[in-house]
Amino acid sequence: MRKIIDEHGRVWHGTAGTSPAVEENGGVALRRHRSGAMEVRFRPNSVKPMAVLRVVKMLETCERVVLVPGFANRDEHLISHWPAAIERLTQVTNEAQSSRARDFHSRRHWRGAAAAHVTFGPVHEAWCAARGRRKRNLLEAVRDAAAGRYLEVVPREGAAKLVMAAVGNGYSLYGKGWKSVAVGGLFEDMPDFEYACWAAQAYREAFRTAQPVFEDVVATVRLRHAGALRLEYRRAILPIGSGEQPTSLLGATLQQSVRRVSLGGDNEPRDVLQ
């Protein structure tokens, strides 16, 4: 017997024969292996958000998870920890269903290159001097380098949730009204949800590896009040904490510029949030 989660997030009991019909309509099939691992079968290009949310809740008590995207055994992935399984599930689903994959691009700078980089170097040096801890000198160095465009993000439930703890005063693209409600909310609760989901992946990587992320980003965001905007910036994400896993993540936007994507060619620079 296996459990079926339908497209509305409701849990049913079913058999192998009844599963495909539900899966075709955006549901998920779950089955407990004899080893204790939870098998999760889903179709990334059609699974519904409510089904994914219910699966995320159910995986929080699982020590081992087997993800089978596409219902082909050759695609299955055994993942030891449920936070990594949740991250992989949402990443695969977002990539399959997003019609905007070409809107978001990044180029990584590895630690050695970042340390010698004219832009990333001072931030990397300050992080090393603080030994990854939330010290005043590190916060000041990040604020200065980012011209106030920095974020403090608290990972919860193994980084399945990224909670905004602070938003620097240098951000203005989303308006002061957004900043007033952003703190305490989820990282993905930005006006451009798909962009936020993409940007959040690097934060979860920094949490999982406990290593900083340095990269160049080119992204097109779509805002109701401003239309499509092309963002170009350098991003640093620094894990903060003295234990094995970071207690917070410090993100900074460096050397950013924004240009309106329009036939009129309006390239007026504006501030930008990650």
C-alpha positions in Angstrom: 0.0 0.0 0.0 1.2 3.4 -0.8 0.1 7.0 0.0 -1.1 9.3 -2.8 -1.1 13.1 -2.5 -3.5 14.6 -5.0 -3.2 17.9 -6.8 -5.0 19.6 -3.9 -2.6 18.3 -1.3 -5.0 15.7 0.1 -3.6 12.4 1.3 -5.2 9.1 0.1 -4.3 5.4 0.3 -3.9 3.6 -3.0 -2.2 0.8 -4.9 0.5 0.8 -7.6 -2.3 0.5 -10.1 -4.2 3.6 -9.0 -1.1 5.8 -8.6 -0.5 6.8 -12.3 -3.9 8.4 -12.7 -3.2 10.7 -9.7 0.4 11.4 -10.8 -0.8 12.4 -14.3 -3.0 15.1 -12.7 -0.2 16.6 -10.7 -0.1 14.4 -7.6 2.7 12.5 -5.8 3.1 8.8 -4.9 4.9 7.9 -1.7 6.0 4.4 -0.6 8.1 3.3 2.4 10.9 0.9 1.5 11.8 -2.0 3.8 15.0 -0.1 4.6 13.0 2.7 6.0 13.7 5.1 3.2 10.7 7.1 1.8 10.3 6.9 -2.0 8.8 9.9 -3.6 7.6 9.6 -7.2 6.5 12.7 -9.1 6.5 14.4 -12.5 8.5 17.6 -12.2 6.7 19.3 -15.2 3.2 18.7 -13.9 3.2 18.3 -10.1 1.0 20.9 -8.4 2.2 23.3 -5.7 -0.2 22.0 -3.0 1.0 18.5 -3.5 4.6 19.7 -3.2 3.8 21.6 0.0 2.2 18.5 1.6 5.2 16.3 0.6 7.6 18.8 2.2 5.7 18.5 5.5 5.7 14.7 5.3 9.5 14.5 4.6 10.5 16.4 7.7 10.5 13.2 9.8 12.4 11.1 7.2 16.0 10.1 7.7 16.4 8.8 4.1 14.5 9.8 0.9 14.5 8.3 -2.6 13.4 10.9 -5.2 12.1 9.4 -8.5 11.4 12.3 -10.8 9.8 11.3 -14.1 8.8 7.9 -12.8 11.9 6.1 -14.3 14.0 4.1 -11.9 17.1 5.2 -13.7 16.4 8.8 -12.5 16.1 7.9 -8.8 18.3 9.7 -6.2 18.9 8.4 -2.7 19.3 11.4 -0.4 20.4 10.8 3.2 18.9 14.0 4.8 15.4 15.4 4.4 16.5 19.0 4.1 18.6 18.1 1.0 15.7 16.1 -0.4 13.3 19.0 0.0 15.8 21.3 -1.7 16.3 18.8 -4.6 12.5 18.3 -5.0 11.7 22.0 -5.2 14.7 22.7 -7.5 13.8 20.0 -10.0 10.2 21.1 -10.0 11.0 24.8 -10.4 13.4 24.1 -13.2 10.9 21.9 -15.1 7.9 24.3 -14.7 9.6 27.6 -15.1 9.1 29.2 -18.5 11.8 31.7 -17.5 14.9 29.6 -17.2 16.7 31.9 -19.6 16.1 34.9 -17.4 18.5 33.9 -14.7 22.3 33.3 -15.1 25.3 33.2 -12.8 29.0 32.6 -13.0 30.8 31.3 -10.0 34.1 32.6 -8.6 35.8 29.9 -6.5 37.4 30.8 -3.1 41.0 31.3 -4.3 39.9 33.6 -7.2 37.5 35.5 -5.0 40.1 36.1 -2.4 42.3 37.9 -5.0 39.4 39.7 -6.7 39.3 43.5 -6.4 35.6 43.4 -5.5 35.2 40.2 -3.5 38.6 40.3 -1.8 37.8 42.8 1.0 34.5 40.9 1.9 36.3 37.5 1.8 39.1 38.9 4.0 36.7 40.3 6.5 34.8 37.0 6.7 38.0 35.1 7.3 39.2 37.6 9.9 35.9 37.1 11.8 36.2 33.3 11.4 32.7 33.2 10.0 31.2 34.8 13.1 28.7 37.7 13.2 31.2 40.4 14.3 30.9 44.1 14.0 33.9 44.5 11.7 32.4 41.9 9.3 29.0 43.6 9.2 30.6 47.0 8.6 32.8 45.7 5.8 29.8 44.1 4.1 27.6 47.2 4.5 30.4 49.4 3.1 31.2 47.1 0.1 27.6 46.7 -0.7 26.6 50.3 -0.3 23.8 49.2 2.1 22.5 46.5 -0.2 22.8 43.5 2.1 20.5 40.9 3.6 20.6 38.8 6.7 18.8 35.5 6.2 18.1 32.9 8.9 17.8 29.2 7.6 15.1 27.2 9.4 14.1 23.5 9.1 17.4 22.7 7.4 17.2 25.7 5.1 13.8 24.5 3.7 12.7 27.9 4.9 14.8 31.1 4.5 13.6 33.8 6.8 14.5 37.5 6.2 16.1 38.9 9.4 17.3 42.2 8.0 17.2 44.2 4.8 19.8 46.9 4.2 18.8 50.5 3.5 20.5 50.5 0.1 17.7 48.6 -1.5 15.0 50.7 -3.3 13.8 48.7 -6.3 10.9 47.1 -4.5 10.0 50.3 -2.6 10.0 51.1 1.1 6.6 49.5 1.5 8.1 46.1 0.7 11.0 46.5 3.1 8.7 47.3 5.9 7.0 43.9 5.6 10.0 41.8 4.3 11.6 41.2 7.7 10.2 38.1 9.3 8.9 36.8 5.9 10.3 34.2 3.6 13.0 34.9 1.1 10.8 33.8 -1.7 8.1 36.4 -0.8 9.5 38.9 -3.2 7.4 40.6 -5.9 9.1 38.3 -8.5 8.5 34.9 -7.0 10.4 32.9 -9.7 13.4 35.1 -9.5 13.4 34.7 -5.7 13.2 30.9 -5.9 16.2 30.9 -8.3 18.2 33.3 -6.1 17.4 31.3 -2.9 19.3 28.2 -4.3 22.7 29.8 -3.7 21.7 30.6 -0.1 20.8 27.0 0.5 24.1 25.9 -1.1 26.0 28.2 1.3 24.0 26.7 4.2 24.6 23.1 3.1 28.3 23.5 2.5 29.0 26.1 5.2 31.2 27.8 2.5 30.8 31.3 1.0 29.4 31.8 -2.5 30.8 34.4 -4.8 29.3 34.9 -8.3 28.4 37.3 -11.1 24.7 37.4 -11.8 22.7 38.5 -14.8 18.9 38.3 -14.3 15.7 39.7 -15.7 13.1 40.4 -13.1 9.5 41.2 -13.9 7.7 43.7 -11.6 4.1 44.8 -11.9 4.9 48.5 -11.4 8.2 48.6 -13.4 7.9 45.9 -16.1 11.0 43.8 -17.0 14.3 44.9 -15.7 17.8 43.5 -16.4 19.9 43.2 -13.3 23.7 42.8 -13.4 25.6 42.5 -10.1 28.1 40.6 -8.1 26.8 38.6 -5.2 28.5 37.3 -2.0 26.8 35.0 0.4 28.6 34.4 3.6 27.7 31.6 6.1 27.7 32.9 9.7 28.1 30.8 12.9 30.6 28.8 14.9 29.0 25.4 14.6 28.9 22.8 11.9 25.9 24.5 10.2 25.5 28.3 9.8 23.0 30.0 12.0 22.5 32.8 9.4 23.5 33.8 5.9 24.8 37.3 5.1 24.2 38.3 1.4 25.5 41.3 -0.3 24.9 42.9 -3.8 28.1 44.4 -5.1 28.6 46.7 -8.2 25.0 46.4 -9.3 23.2 48.1 -12.2 19.7 47.9 -13.5 18.4 48.6 -17.0 14.9 48.6 -18.2 14.1 46.0 -20.9 12.1 47.8 -23.5 12.0 48.8 -27.1 12.5 52.4 -26.1 16.0 51.6 -24.8 15.5 53.2 -21.3 18.8 52.2 -19.5 18.4 54.3 -16.4 20.3 52.7 -13.5 18.4 51.9 -10.3 19.1 50.0 -7.1 18.3 46.3 -7.0 17.5 43.7 -4.4 19.4 40.4 -4.7 
